[in-house]
Amino acid sequence: MLDIIVSFPPSQGSYYSYNKRVKYITKSGKKYLETVAAECLEQCAYGLKMSYPLDFTAIFYPPTKRIWDFDNHLKALQDSLTKAGVWTDDSDIAQLHCYQGTVVSKGKVSIRIKEGGPRLPYSEDGIAWAIIDDII
């Protein structure tokens, strides 16, 4: 299990930009990647290369009371953890949990990553939901 705290991620709009048909990470997006890599190194999480299946939980503590949504910030966070080598790729995440925290100066994200977690079977009788209910 790994517990780390990193800076609040930028939104998709400031993380990515487009040039004709090419999508690229902006200068501020690259700075965020570097910041998270340094934070991971400082917390002994750099280069761990945790592997599938992973259970990823994040508590987002935004920098302001402004309205925001998880999915607009999640990709930058996941990319930064991939770049820092915390895991091989964000496709290794089998379970994803996001929670909204209170406002914190400059914003932070508290992260817990655990190896393991079930691959849920498909069934029309709801057995997967019963498994999830047992986990939660």
PyRosetta script that sets phi, psi and omega in degrees:
from pyrosetta import init, pose_from_sequence

init()
pose = pose_from_sequence("MLDIIVSFPPSQGSYYSYNKRVKYITKSGKKYLETVAAECLEQCAYGLKMSYPLDFTAIFYPPTKRIWDFDNHLKALQDSLTKAGVWTDDSDIAQLHCYQGTVVSKGKVSIRIKEGGPRLPYSEDGIAWAIIDDII")
pose.set_psi(1, 143.3)
pose.set_omega(1, -179.9)
pose.set_phi(2, -130.4)
pose.set_psi(2, 129.3)
pose.set_omega(2, 173.8)
pose.set_phi(3, -118.4)
pose.set_psi(3, 123.3)
pose.set_omega(3, 177.1)
pose.set_phi(4, -139.9)
pose.set_psi(4, 161.0)
pose.set_omega(4, 175.6)
pose.set_phi(5, -126.0)
pose.set_psi(5, 128.6)
pose.set_omega(5, -179.6)
pose.set_phi(6, -128.9)
pose.set_psi(6, 169.5)
pose.set_omega(6, 179.1)
pose.set_phi(7, -65.4)
pose.set_psi(7, 153.1)
pose.set_omega(7, 178.5)
pose.set_phi(8, -65.8)
pose.set_psi(8, 131.4)
pose.set_omega(8, -175.9)
pose.set_phi(9, -75.5)
pose.set_psi(9, 154.2)
pose.set_omega(9, 175.1)
pose.set_phi(10, -73.0)
pose.set_psi(10, 162.8)
pose.set_omega(10, 176.2)
pose.set_phi(11, -73.8)
pose.set_psi(11, 163.9)
pose.set_omega(11, 178.0)
pose.set_phi(12, -55.4)
pose.set_psi(12, -38.5)
pose.set_omega(12, -177.2)
pose.set_phi(13, -64.6)
pose.set_psi(13, -29.7)
pose.set_omega(13, 178.3)
pose.set_phi(14, -100.4)
pose.set_psi(14, -10.7)
pose.set_omega(14, 178.3)
pose.set_phi(15, -86.1)
pose.set_psi(15, -44.5)
pose.set_omega(15, 179.6)
pose.set_phi(16, -109.5)
pose.set_psi(16, 153.7)
pose.set_omega(16, 170.6)
pose.set_phi(17, -142.2)
pose.set_psi(17, 169.5)
pose.set_omega(17, -177.3)
pose.set_phi(18, -128.1)
pose.set_psi(18, 138.9)
pose.set_omega(18, 175.6)
pose.set_phi(19, -125.6)
pose.set_psi(19, 103.2)
pose.set_omega(19, -172.5)
pose.set_phi(20, 58.2)
pose.set_psi(20, -106.1)
pose.set_omega(20, -179.2)
pose.set_phi(21, -108.8)
pose.set_psi(21, 8.2)
pose.set_omega(21, -176.1)
pose.set_phi(22, -104.3)
pose.set_psi(22, 127.4)
pose.set_omega(22, 175.8)
pose.set_phi(23, -95.9)
pose.set_psi(23, 134.5)
pose.set_omega(23, -179.4)
pose.set_phi(24, -143.5)
pose.set_psi(24, 160.4)
pose.set_omega(24, 177.7)
pose.set_phi(25, -82.9)
pose.set_psi(25, 130.5)
pose.set_omega(25, -177.8)
pose.set_phi(26, -71.8)
pose.set_psi(26, 171.8)
pose.set_omega(26, 177.3)
pose.set_phi(27, -60.4)
pose.set_psi(27, -43.4)
pose.set_omega(27, 179.1)
pose.set_phi(28, -69.2)
pose.set_psi(28, -31.9)
pose.set_omega(28, 175.7)
pose.set_phi(29, -65.4)
pose.set_psi(29, -42.0)
pose.set_omega(29, 177.9)
pose.set_phi(30, -65.0)
pose.set_psi(30, -36.1)
pose.set_omega(30, 177.7)
pose.set_phi(31, -64.3)
pose.set_psi(31, -39.9)
pose.set_omega(31, 177.7)
pose.set_phi(32, -62.9)
pose.set_psi(32, -42.8)
pose.set_omega(32, 177.8)
pose.set_phi(33, -57.3)
pose.set_psi(33, -43.9)
pose.set_omega(33, 179.5)
pose.set_phi(34, -66.0)
pose.set_psi(34, -40.7)
pose.set_omega(34, -179.7)
pose.set_phi(35, -62.2)
pose.set_psi(35, -46.8)
pose.set_omega(35, -179.3)
pose.set_phi(36, -66.8)
pose.set_psi(36, -38.3)
pose.set_omega(36, 177.1)
pose.set_phi(37, -59.4)
pose.set_psi(37, -43.2)
pose.set_omega(37, 178.6)
pose.set_phi(38, -65.9)
pose.set_psi(38, -40.9)
pose.set_omega(38, 178.6)
pose.set_phi(39, -64.6)
pose.set_psi(39, -38.7)
pose.set_omega(39, 177.7)
pose.set_phi(40, -67.0)
pose.set_psi(40, -41.2)
pose.set_omega(40, 178.6)
pose.set_phi(41, -61.7)
pose.set_psi(41, -43.4)
pose.set_omega(41, 179.8)
pose.set_phi(42, -63.6)
pose.set_psi(42, -31.5)
pose.set_omega(42, -178.2)
pose.set_phi(43, -100.9)
pose.set_psi(43, 17.6)
pose.set_omega(43, 176.9)
pose.set_phi(44, 59.9)
pose.set_psi(44, 34.4)
pose.set_omega(44, 179.4)
pose.set_phi(45, -111.7)
pose.set_psi(45, -4.7)
pose.set_omega(45, -175.8)
pose.set_phi(46, -71.8)
pose.set_psi(46, 128.8)
pose.set_omega(46, 174.0)
pose.set_phi(47, 75.0)
pose.set_psi(47, 21.0)
pose.set_omega(47, -179.4)
pose.set_phi(48, -68.9)
pose.set_psi(48, -35.0)
pose.set_omega(48, -179.2)
pose.set_phi(49, 55.8)
pose.set_psi(49, 50.4)
pose.set_omega(49, 174.2)
pose.set_phi(50, -60.8)
pose.set_psi(50, 152.0)
pose.set_omega(50, -173.6)
pose.set_phi(51, -129.3)
pose.set_psi(51, 167.8)
pose.set_omega(51, -175.9)
pose.set_phi(52, -56.1)
pose.set_psi(52, 144.8)
pose.set_omega(52, -7.8)
pose.set_phi(53, -87.2)
pose.set_psi(53, 142.4)
pose.set_omega(53, -179.5)
pose.set_phi(54, -115.0)
pose.set_psi(54, 145.1)
pose.set_omega(54, 173.8)
pose.set_phi(55, -107.7)
pose.set_psi(55, 113.8)
pose.set_omega(55, -174.0)
pose.set_phi(56, -112.3)
pose.set_psi(56, 122.1)
pose.set_omega(56, 177.6)
pose.set_phi(57, -124.9)
pose.set_psi(57, 132.7)
pose.set_omega(57, -179.7)
pose.set_phi(58, -133.8)
pose.set_psi(58, 134.5)
pose.set_omega(58, 172.3)
pose.set_phi(59, -110.1)
pose.set_psi(59, 115.9)
pose.set_omega(59, -177.7)
pose.set_phi(60, -92.2)
pose.set_psi(60, 118.3)
pose.set_omega(60, 175.9)
pose.set_phi(61, -106.0)
pose.set_psi(61, 97.0)
pose.set_omega(61, -173.4)
pose.set_phi(62, -69.2)
pose.set_psi(62, 156.6)
pose.set_omega(62, -179.4)
pose.set_phi(63, -78.3)
pose.set_psi(63, -18.9)
pose.set_omega(63, -179.3)
pose.set_phi(64, -141.3)
pose.set_psi(64, 173.1)
pose.set_omega(64, 177.1)
pose.set_phi(65, -82.7)
pose.set_psi(65, 0.0)
pose.set_omega(65, -179.6)
pose.set_phi(66, -56.4)
pose.set_psi(66, 144.1)
pose.set_omega(66, 179.9)
pose.set_phi(67, -68.2)
pose.set_psi(67, 135.0)
pose.set_omega(67, 179.7)
pose.set_phi(68, -149.7)
pose.set_psi(68, 166.9)
pose.set_omega(68, 177.2)
pose.set_phi(69, -131.3)
pose.set_psi(69, 151.1)
pose.set_omega(69, -175.3)
pose.set_phi(70, -57.6)
pose.set_psi(70, -50.3)
pose.set_omega(70, -172.1)
pose.set_phi(71, -63.8)
pose.set_psi(71, -19.4)
pose.set_omega(71, 178.1)
pose.set_phi(72, -78.2)
pose.set_psi(72, -14.4)
pose.set_omega(72, -178.4)
pose.set_phi(73, -118.1)
pose.set_psi(73, -17.0)
pose.set_omega(73, -172.3)
pose.set_phi(74, -66.6)
pose.set_psi(74, -40.2)
pose.set_omega(74, -176.3)
pose.set_phi(75, -63.8)
pose.set_psi(75, -42.1)
pose.set_omega(75, 178.0)
pose.set_phi(76, -62.1)
pose.set_psi(76, -40.1)
pose.set_omega(76, 178.3)
pose.set_phi(77, -63.6)
pose.set_psi(77, -47.8)
pose.set_omega(77, -179.5)
pose.set_phi(78, -64.2)
pose.set_psi(78, -43.1)
pose.set_omega(78, 177.9)
pose.set_phi(79, -59.8)
pose.set_psi(79, -40.3)
pose.set_omega(79, -178.6)
pose.set_phi(80, -66.8)
pose.set_psi(80, -36.4)
pose.set_omega(80, 178.4)
pose.set_phi(81, -72.0)
pose.set_psi(81, -31.6)
pose.set_omega(81, 174.3)
pose.set_phi(82, -66.5)
pose.set_psi(82, -47.6)
pose.set_omega(82, -179.7)
pose.set_phi(83, -60.4)
pose.set_psi(83, -35.8)
pose.set_omega(83, 179.2)
pose.set_phi(84, -78.4)
pose.set_psi(84, -5.3)
pose.set_omega(84, 177.1)
pose.set_phi(85, 77.6)
pose.set_psi(85, 18.3)
pose.set_omega(85, 178.3)
pose.set_phi(86, -63.6)
pose.set_psi(86, -39.2)
pose.set_omega(86, 173.8)
pose.set_phi(87, -135.6)
pose.set_psi(87, 169.4)
pose.set_omega(87, -179.8)
pose.set_phi(88, -69.9)
pose.set_psi(88, -46.4)
pose.set_omega(88, 179.7)
pose.set_phi(89, -158.8)
pose.set_psi(89, 152.3)
pose.set_omega(89, -179.3)
pose.set_phi(90, -68.8)
pose.set_psi(90, -9.5)
pose.set_omega(90, 173.8)
pose.set_phi(91, -70.6)
pose.set_psi(91, -10.3)
pose.set_omega(91, 176.8)
pose.set_phi(92, -75.5)
pose.set_psi(92, -8.2)
pose.set_omega(92, -179.3)
pose.set_phi(93, -77.0)
pose.set_psi(93, 119.1)
pose.set_omega(93, 177.3)
pose.set_phi(94, -97.2)
pose.set_psi(94, -28.6)
pose.set_omega(94, 178.0)
pose.set_phi(95, -131.4)
pose.set_psi(95, 137.6)
pose.set_omega(95, -176.9)
pose.set_phi(96, -133.6)
pose.set_psi(96, 122.5)
pose.set_omega(96, -179.9)
pose.set_phi(97, -128.0)
pose.set_psi(97, 129.3)
pose.set_omega(97, 178.4)
pose.set_phi(98, -127.3)
pose.set_psi(98, 137.5)
pose.set_omega(98, 179.5)
pose.set_phi(99, -131.2)
pose.set_psi(99, 149.5)
pose.set_omega(99, 177.3)
pose.set_phi(100, -96.0)
pose.set_psi(100, 125.8)
pose.set_omega(100, 177.5)
pose.set_phi(101, -101.3)
pose.set_psi(101, -173.2)
pose.set_omega(101, 179.2)
pose.set_phi(102, -80.5)
pose.set_psi(102, 166.7)
pose.set_omega(102, 178.4)
pose.set_phi(103, -68.6)
pose.set_psi(103, 133.3)
pose.set_omega(103, 179.7)
pose.set_phi(104, -132.3)
pose.set_psi(104, 138.0)
pose.set_omega(104, 179.6)
pose.set_phi(105, -51.7)
pose.set_psi(105, 128.7)
pose.set_omega(105, -178.9)
pose.set_phi(106, 69.4)
pose.set_psi(106, -10.0)
pose.set_omega(106, 178.0)
pose.set_phi(107, 75.0)
pose.set_psi(107, 145.8)
pose.set_omega(107, 179.1)
pose.set_phi(108, -148.5)
pose.set_psi(108, 162.8)
pose.set_omega(108, 171.0)
pose.set_phi(109, -131.8)
pose.set_psi(109, 124.4)
pose.set_omega(109, 175.7)
pose.set_phi(110, -95.9)
pose.set_psi(110, 126.7)
pose.set_omega(110, -171.8)
pose.set_phi(111, -123.3)
pose.set_psi(111, 138.3)
pose.set_omega(111, 171.0)
pose.set_phi(112, -127.7)
pose.set_psi(112, 126.9)
pose.set_omega(112, 178.6)
pose.set_phi(113, -123.6)
pose.set_psi(113, 127.3)
pose.set_omega(113, 177.8)
pose.set_phi(114, -123.2)
pose.set_psi(114, 140.5)
pose.set_omega(114, 173.4)
pose.set_phi(115, -80.3)
pose.set_psi(115, 143.0)
pose.set_omega(115, -179.4)
pose.set_phi(116, 107.4)
pose.set_psi(116, -175.0)
pose.set_omega(116, -177.0)
pose.set_phi(117, 120.2)
pose.set_psi(117, 141.0)
pose.set_omega(117, -174.5)
pose.set_phi(118, -76.5)
pose.set_psi(118, 148.2)
pose.set_omega(118, 165.1)
pose.set_phi(119, -90.4)
pose.set_psi(119, 120.8)
pose.set_omega(119, -172.6)
pose.set_phi(120, -85.4)
pose.set_psi(120, 132.8)
pose.set_omega(120, 178.8)
pose.set_phi(121, -75.7)
pose.set_psi(121, 150.5)
pose.set_omega(121, 173.8)
pose.set_phi(122, -83.6)
pose.set_psi(122, 134.9)
pose.set_omega(122, 171.3)
pose.set_phi(123, -157.6)
pose.set_psi(123, 147.2)
pose.set_omega(123, -179.3)
pose.set_phi(124, -82.4)
pose.set_psi(124, -7.2)
pose.set_omega(124, -178.5)
pose.set_phi(125, -93.9)
pose.set_psi(125, 5.7)
pose.set_omega(125, 174.3)
pose.set_phi(126, 84.6)
pose.set_psi(126, 14.3)
pose.set_omega(126, -178.2)
pose.set_phi(127, -60.5)
pose.set_psi(127, -34.7)
pose.set_omega(127, 179.1)
pose.set_phi(128, -62.2)
pose.set_psi(128, -38.9)
pose.set_omega(128, 178.4)
pose.set_phi(129, -66.6)
pose.set_psi(129, -33.9)
pose.set_omega(129, 177.2)
pose.set_phi(130, -65.1)
pose.set_psi(130, -39.0)
pose.set_omega(130, 177.3)
pose.set_phi(131, -64.2)
pose.set_psi(131, -44.9)
pose.set_omega(131, 179.2)
pose.set_phi(132, -62.4)
pose.set_psi(132, -42.8)
pose.set_omega(132, 179.1)
pose.set_phi(133, -59.7)
pose.set_psi(133, -36.6)
pose.set_omega(133, 177.7)
pose.set_phi(134, -68.2)
pose.set_psi(134, -33.4)
pose.set_omega(134, -179.2)
pose.set_phi(135, -73.2)
pose.set_psi(135, -45.6)
pose.set_omega(135, -175.6)
pose.set_phi(136, -83.1)
pose.dump_pdb("model.pdb")
